[in-house]
């Protein structure tokens, strides 16, 4: 049974997410709420040829530079014509990358010469491409910084809100929603939080001014939002009226099966809200700059019709553009893929949450098979990950507590589907995010503060990018990631079929423990068996049965065969086929993660 289109239309990708501000920072001061001068900051120029080559050799195809667009921050760049941002509407000192204040330029913190920041990023794009890597950046469609300021807009491009009628709560072509006749008020602090950790700052002498108040990014309609609201941002209006009704054309029935070209043709004859056009122009601007794709923040907060409009326009310019969306509602997945023309969505609520529960000891490996069965019609589109900037670090005690425990989960994550795999920088060397950064919380690598990432800095080794300061355990972990990711890119079976054999073994093989998860990936050229042991105890020798349906799919007559382990190449085991059933005996160490290839005669 095939759940994929022709393999020639599919590719296996590995995305390496870097938080651009932190990646190259060599400073190890790590003072909570520290300034750029105290704690340091990474630059575009830190992504040297040596660094990029090391990332490529890890087994990476796409580099997601997180936090590139110019966002609100506390640092003073007024000498470069940049209006200072008020600390009371900036999260942290370095600012959230998801409060963009200028979509046509890049974060001045990341440049050696802020006046030349865009050219420095263009040089990084070119450098990245020279190493065979694709460039992905963020587009945050749902919200922008409270004070937007485009300094280098192309001719004819107006800033968000520049032409809004602010006397109206809603108008289709307003970029924002308003609260007429009310001024914005900063929310009351929670848990003793103060801007900049309570440090005095000249800008705090005058309160932040915004009149009339705008709706907050997460949809709060209060002039004084709550502290847990996304108060540093304002929500973008996509032509959805305050009552939730749509002020734009909807796609005709049957359009889920239509091509991107058909979607683009449909929208060419429709009148669309101004915000739609603004974000289309932004995306096309970056594509023209050489960017290869986008990661869309909180895509489900924007109507799916907009994604049809935007992504079909992108695909007319670059059919191979890599379009990844953050969506957390499984009942919307198929709409955002088929109607919204997304290439990939986060598989967070299903596979990630399932693997996290298994690693934490309160979930069963049985659930992995169930999740994958439910995803088979869209499996190629569901990007897998164990770490990213929003989630707790795998190695932190709040998650797994030990980076090695992630090895079996990483095997499953990387090889279960033909979908992309994502790794967050530092994950491959066991970064645990155990320090207080200021606004950012322990267990997550901060996205709000100037800070260093300790285990990553040891791999970076003062800019040598050779792992020279890593411990033996950290080196072994990175070597495992390197072997696994490269195998996933090189194996033709990763684009072939999936067959789980876990449930059959759980039902009829008393010697097969719940801590194991076993499945096959195969095509005409390769037959693979993946075995992951989530237990941190040595299981010794474990018999595993291969069902008649798998033996038939592998086209094996009765007899004896050999399976060869692929990640380390140090193990050969016999496979016995008798009466259309197969059995192997696998030596499974604690947290074992093995890939076996059938050796053809």
N, C-alpha and C positions, 0 to 999 in steps of 0.2 A: 504494500500500500504506500502510495507516495503522497506526502503532504507538502511537497515543494513544487514550484514550477521547474522548468528545465534548469539544470544546474548552471548552464552557461549564463543565465540571467542573474545569478546570485554570487555574492562574494562574502568571504569570512573576513571580518575586520576586527581590529583591536584598537580601542580608543584609550589614549593616555591623557587623563585630565591633570592639568597643572594649575595651581593657583598662582598666576603669573607674578603677583607681588611678592610671594613667599619663596618661589622656586630657587632663585639665585642668591638669596640673602645669606651671607656668611657670618653675620653678626650673631653672637650667642648670648647677648645680654638678657633678653627676654624679660624685661621689666613690665609688669602689668600697666597698661595704659601708656606705655612708652612712646615717645615721639619717633619720627622717622630718623632723626639724628641719633637718638639713644639706641634704638633697636635695629636700625638698618632697614633696607628695602631692596628687593630684587629688581632687576632691570631687564628690558628686552635684550640688552647686550650680554646678559649672563647666559643666554641660550647660545652658547658657542658651537662651533662645528663639532668639537669634542663632545659636548653635552648632547647634541642632537643625534650624533652617531651612536652614542650609548643608549639613547632612548630607542632608536631604530633597532638596534641589536637586541633589545629586550623582547622584541616581537610586536612592534607597534606599527599601525598603519595611519592613524589619525591622531593629531595632537590638538586637544581642546585647550586653548589658552583662555582660562576663566578670568574675568575681570578686566578685559581689555578696553571696552568702550569707556569714555570719560564719565566717571560717576562722582557724586558729591563726596567731598572729603574736607577735613579741617585745615589741611596745609594751605599756606598763603601763596597763591600763584597770581596775585593781582598784577605783578610786573609783566605778566604775559597776557594781560587783558582778561583774565579769568576772574569772574566775580566770586568773592569768598563765600563759602557755605556756612550757614549758621550752625554752631555745634549742637544746638537743641534739636535739630532735625537731621543730624548725621548719626548713624549708629557706629559706635566706636570712634577711634581717632582717624583711622585710615578709610573708613566709610564702607558701606555695603556696595558690592559690585552690581547689585540689583536696584540701585537708585541712580539710573543713568541721567546725566544732565546735558550731554552733548553726544548725539548719535553719529556725528560726522567727524569725530576725533577720538583720541585715545587718552587714557589716564596719564596725566603729566608725571605722576610719581614713577612711572615705568621707564621714563626716558632719561638718558644722560644729559641731554639738552632739551628741556621742556618746549622750547620754541620750535624744535625740530622733531617733535614726538611722533607725528604721523609718518614722516620719512623713516624714522627708526623702526616703526612697526612694519612698514613696507619692506625694509631690509630683512626683518625677521621672517616675513612671509617667504621671501625669496630664498633665504638661508634654509628654512624648513623644507621647502620644495626640493632643494638640491640634495637633501638627504632622503628623498623618496617618501616624505611624510606629507599628508594632507593637513590643512589648517582649518580648525573649527573655532568659531567665537560665539559668544552669547548674543542673542536678541531677546529682550525682555518686553514682550508686547503688552502686558497687562497694566504696567505702571511705569512712571518715570519719577525722577527726583522732584521734590516740591518746587524747586526753583530751576527750571530748565533754561539753558543758555547755549545756543548754537553759535559758535564763533567762526566756523569755517564751512558753513552750509554752501552747497553748490548753488549756482545762480538759479533763482526762482523758488528755492526751498524756504518756507517759512517755519519758524519754531512752533513746537507744540503749544497750542493755546494762544498764539499771537493774534489770531483773528476771531477768537471766540466771543460770543455775546454773553458776557458774564452776568447779565441781568436775568438770564434764564437758567433754571435748574438743569434743563436738558434741551438740546437741539441736535439733530442728526449730525451736523457738520461741526459742532463744537468738539474739540479734542478732549475736553474734561467735563465732568459733572460738577455743578456748583450748588452752594448753599447760599442763595441770595440774601443780602443784608445781614450776614453774620461773618465775623472774622474768625480765622483759624486760631485755636489755642493749643499749645503743646500739652500732651497728656500729663497727668500726675505721675510722678516716678513711682515705680514699684520696687519693693525689697531694697530700699535705700539707694537705688541707682541714681546717679547724677551724670549729666554730660561730662565727658572727659574724666570720669571718676571723681568729680568734685573739684578739679583743678580750676583755678581762675583763668579766664580767657577774656581778652578785650571785647570780643563780639558779644559776650553774654551781658554786657552792660545795658544793651537794648534787646527786648524780646523780639523773636522772629515775627515778621509781619506778613500776613496773607489775607487779602480782602478782595472779593468775598472768598470764604473758605471753599476748598474743593473736597470732593469725596476722597477718602484715603484708599491706598492701593488695594487693600483686601476687601474693599466694598463698604467700609464704614461710612455712614451718611451723617456722622456727628461732626460738628464744627470743632469739638474737642474729643478726639478719638481716645480709646483706651490705650494704655501703655503696651498691651500685647498686640494691638493693631499695627499695621505696617505704616506707622505715622510719618515715616521719613519719605513716603512716596504718595503720589496721587494716581487715582485710577484713570485709565484711558477709556474714552467713550468710543465704542465700536458700532454705534447705532442701535444699541439695545436700550429701549426706553426704561425708565425707572420701575415700571410695572413688569418688566421682563419680556415684553413683546418686542418683535424685531422690526426695525425700520429700514429693511433692505430686502432684496429678493432672496428667496430660498431656492436651493437646488431642486430641479425637477425629480420626480420619482425615477428610480433606476440609475441615478448618477454614481452610486457607489461602485458600479462596475465600469464606469467610463474612464478614459485615459486622461492624463494631465492636459493633453492638448484640447480635449473636449471641454474640460473644466475652464481652461483659459479662454476658449472661444465663447463659452457662456457668459463669462464676466465681462468680456469686451463690449457687450451690448447692454450692460447694466449700469445704472447709476449707483455708486457706492459711497459710503461715508468718507469724510476727509481723512480720518485716522487710518483707514485701510490704505489709502494712496500713500500716506506718509511712510508707513512701514514697508510697503512695497519698494518705494524709492530707496529707503535705507538698505534693505537687503540687496538690491541691485547695485548700489554703490559699493558695498563690500565685496560682492562677487567680482565687480570690475577691478577691484584692488588686488584680487588674487585669492581671496578667502574661498575655501572649498565647501563650506557648509556651516550650519548654525545649530546651536542647542537653544531651544525655545523654553524659556522659564514659564512655569505654571500655565501651560498651553490650554488647559481645560477651563480657565477663567475667561477665555476669549471664544466667541462663537465659532463653530466648526466651519461655517460658510466663509469666514475670513481666511481660514487656513487653506480652503480650496482655492480662493482668489490668490493668496500670496504664494503658496507652494507651486501652483500651476504656472504662475508667472516666472518663478525661479527656474523651474524645469525647462521652460522655453529657452532660457539663457544658458543653463548648464544642466543637461539631463542627468549628470552624475553627481550633482550636489548632494551632500550628506545632510539630511534633515532629521534631527533628533528632538523629541518633545518630552517634557516632564508632564506626565499625566498619571493621576493616582486613582482614577475611578474605572475599574475593570469593565463596567457596563458601557463605557464610552470608547474603549480601545478600538473597536472595529470601525466606529464612525470616524475617529481621528485618522485612522489608517486609510480607509477606503474613500470616505467623503473629504477628509481634510488633506489627503495626499501626503501624510507623513511617511517617511521611510522607517523610522524607528521610534519606539516609545520605551520609557523606563519600565522594566519588569520588577517593580518595587513591591507592590502590594501582594503579589503572588510568590514568585520564586525567592526574591530577597528576604521577605518576611518569613517564608518557610525555612530557608537555610539558617537564618538567624535563630529561629526557635530551636532547630536541631542543635546548633552549636551551643546554645544556652541550656540544653538539657531538658527542655519542656515541650519539644516537638518531635514527631516521628518522621523517619526517612520515608515512611509510607506516603506521606503527604506530597513528596517530590513527584512521585509518579502521577498522582491525581492532578497536580498543578500542570504538569507538562501535557497530560492528555487533554486538558481543557484548552490549551494554547496551540494545539497542533495546526489549526487552520491559519494561525497568524504567527507561528513560532519564529519565523525569520525576522519579524518586525519588533520582537521584544528584547531589547538590549539588557544584558545581564551585568550585575556589578555586586560587589561586597563592600565597597568604600566609595564615598563621594563627599563633596564639601558640606552637604546637608546632614549627613548621617554620622553616627558615632563611629570612631575608628574601630576596625575589627579587633585590633590588639588591645584596646582599652578594656579595663575590667568590667565596664558597664555593658560590653558586648561579649566578646569571647575570652578576653583576658590574656590571650597568648596568640601571637600571630601564626604560630605553627598549626593551631586548631583550624585555621582557615584553609589549609592545604586541601583536604578532601572537598570542602565547599567550593574552592576555586576550581578544582578539577571538574566538578559538576557544572559550575557556572560557565566555564569556558568551552565545554564540549557537548553539553546537552542538546544544543540547538545550532542551527546555521546562523543565528543572530550574532551581532557584535558583542564583544566582551569589553568592559571598561575597567580600568585600573586607575586609582587615584594616587598621585605621586606620593611616595613614602610608604604606600601599602606594601610594596614588594620588598621592603627592608624592615617591616614591622613597626612603623610609626604608631604610637599609642596616644598621642595628644594628652599628656598628663598634666600640663602646666596651665595655670591661670594666665590668660592673655590680657584681660581687661573686660571689654564688652563680651568677647567670645567666651563660651563655656568650655570647661574641661570635657574631654572625651571627643570633641570635634576640633579639627584643625581650624583655627579662627579665620573667618573671612572679613572681620571687622577691624583688626588691629595690625600694627606693625610687629612682626614676630619672626622667630626662626623655627624651623622644623627639625628637631634634633637628629633623628635617625637619618633623615634625608641629608642633613648637613654632613653627617659622617660619610655617607656615600659620595656626596659632592666633593669632599676632601679638598677644600679651599680652591675649588674651580678645576680640579683635575678630572672629576667625574669618573673616578676609577674604583670607588669603594674602598679606598686605602685606609679609612678609619673605622670601617665596619668590624663588628665582632664576627667570629667564625659562624655563629648561628645566623646572623644577619646576612652574611655572604651566602650561606647555604640556602636561605629562604629566597634570596634574589635569583640564585641559580635555578631553583625550582620554577619560579615564575617565568624565567627566560626560556627554560626547556618547554614548559607547558604552552606558553603563548605562541612560541615559534612553531611548535607542533600543530597547534590549532590552525595556523595560517597555511601550513604546508600540506596538511592531510586532505586528500580529495574526499574522504568519507565525511568530513565536516559539512559538506554540501549534499550529502546523501540522505539515507533513511535513518530513522530512530526507532529502536525497539527496546522497551524496558523489559528486563527479566527478573526484576526485584519482586514483583507481586507473586509470581509463580513460585519463586524460592521461599518466600515468606509463608506461602500456603502449604507447600509440600516438602520442604527441606528443613528438618528440625535443627540441622547443624548451621543454618544460615542465620546470623544474629541481626537484630533490628538496627544495629549501628552501621550496617553496610548499606550501600546503594550501588546497584549494578545495572548497567544498560549497554546496549550495542549501538554503534554508528557504523554504517556500511554503505558501500556502493559497489559497482562492478569491479573496481580495482583493489579495494581495501575492505577488510572485515575487522572491526575493532571491538574490543570489550573493555569497558571502563569499570573499575572497581574502586570505590571510595569507602574508607573506614573512618567514621566520625568519632569513634571511641578513642580515648587517650590511653588505651590498654592494648597490649599485643594480643591478637586473636589466635596466633599460631596458624595452623593449616586449616583452611576453610574450604569445604567442597561447595562448588557452585554449579547448578544445573542449567543447561541450555535447552530451552523448550523446542519441541518439534517444529514449531512455526519459524523460529530463528534458524535452526539447522537447515530447514528447507530454503529459507531466504538466502542463506550463505551457500546453498547448493552443495552440501557435503554428504556424500554417501558414507555408510558405516565404515569405520576405520580409525586409525590413530593419526593425529595431527600435532603440530607444534604451534604454540603461541609465544611470541617474543615481546617482552616488555619494551616500550618505546621511549619513555622519558630518560631512562638511564642505561638501557640496553644491556643490563647485567643479569637477566633472568629469562630462562626458557622453560616452559611448562607444557606437559602433554595434554592434549584434548582427546578424549575418547568419545566416539560416536557409535552408539549401539541402538538398533531399533528406533532410529530417527531422533534419539535423545542424546544430548551431550553432557559431559561432566568434566570439570577441571578442579584441581585442588590448588588454591592460592595461598601463599604465605602472606599474611596481612599484619604488618607491624602497627603500632599505635599511630593513628592519624595517617595511615597509608593512603596513597593516591597513585593508582597504577593504570596504565593503558597498555593493553595487549593487542598485538597485530597477528592475525592468522598468517602463518608462513605457508604460501602456496607451493605445492609440489612441482 
